[in-house]
């Protein structure tokens, strides 16, 4: 995946290649790398996209397709999630921010970091609904 990031991800084919099921491969991959094969691949694609956008000679759309993404919307959403800003903003700001840095340093300081998604805390159910749920769950509830 690191080398062929622009190719479509086929977890089934990868699993067949190592003689395991796709589910098992996905579980083992997540245990080893901390993310699913798809998330890992998207991180590699975004890393490469960041480098191409810093160069400044390609449009965001050209970069999207160059790294193997088929949808500009999905690419922009994932890029923003990982980098914290849309690719168009990154393109205009990143080239200025890394001027004069050695490429090995630029690669390290611009590496995308997957942030955990913050789930909203569910609101408590209104009291009448909670009572109805409790009554429904109680053994023998509703029997008269």
N, C-alpha and C positions, 0 to 999 in steps of 0.2 A: 504494500500500500504506500510506503514511503516513496518508492521509486516510480510507481505507476499510478500516482494520485489522480491523474486526469482520466483514467479509465473508469467505466462504471463498476460499482461494487457488486460482486456476486458472491454472497456469503455461502450459498449452496455449493458453488464451484470450489471455493476455498476449502470448505469442509470436506468435499469429496477428495480433494488433493491430499489431505492429511488423514483420510479414513475415519472421520467422525461425523456426527450429525451436525446440522447447522445450529441447532439449539445448544448443543454441547460446546461447539466452537465459540459461539457468542458468549456463553457463560464463562468459559476459560479465558477468553480475550478480556472480558470485563474484569475478571479477577486479577489478571496480569497487568492491564493497562489502566484500570479505573474508569473505563468508558466503553461503550459499545463499538463494534467495528465501524459502524456508520459515523458515529461522533468522532472517532479517531481520524477517519478519512477526511471528514469535513474540516477538522483542525489542521491537517496537513495542507488541504486545499487553500484554506484561509491564510496559512503561513506563506504559501507560495504567492497568493494573490497580493499579500502585503508587500512582498518584494517587488512584484511587477508594478504595483501602484506607486511605490516609491520612485521607481525609474521615471515615471511620468510620461512615457511615450505611447501608452495604450489607454483607451477609454475604459471605463468601468465595465461596460458590456463586453468589450474584447477580453478583458481580464477574466470575467466570469466564465466565458466559454473556453479560454485558454487553460483554466485549471480544472475543467471537466464538469462544471455545473451546467445544467440544462435550463435552469430557470433563474432569471435575473432577480426576481422577487425573493426566492429562497436563498440565493447567494447573498443578497443584501441583508436579509433578516439574520442569517447565521453570522455574517461578518460583523454586524452591529452587536449581536449577542456576545461574540468572543472579544472584539476589539474595543467596544464601548462607543463607537461612532460609526456612521454610515461610510461605505467605501469612498464615496465622492468627497466627503470631508477629510477622510484619512489621506486620500490622494493629494489634496491641496496642502495639508499640514505636515504630513510625515516627511516629505522630501526636505522641507526647510529644517525640521527638527533634528535630522540625522546628518546634516552636512558636516563633513570633516571627520566623522567617526569611521574607524576601520570596519569593514564589512562583518567581521566576526563579532564585534561589539554590537553593531546594528542588529544582527540576527538574534542575539541574546536579549537585548532590551526591548525588542519589538515582538518577541514570541507571544502568540496569543495564549491566554489562560482561560480555560473554561471555568466560569463561575457557576456555583450551584444555583439552581432556579429557586427563588423564594416563593413558596406556595402561600396563598392567603390563608389566614386562620379562619376556619368556618364559623359563621355566626351561630350562636345557640338557637335551638328550635324554640318557638313560643311554648309556654307552659301547657296550653291545651293539646298541642301536638305531642309534646313529650309524654303527657299522661296517656294519650291514645296509644302511643308506641309501647309504653310500659305495660299497659293493660293487654295489648295484643301479644306481648312476649311472655306474660305471666302464665304459668302452667294452669290450664283449666279456665283461662279467661274466656269470657263470652258464653260459658256453659251455664245453664240455669236450672 
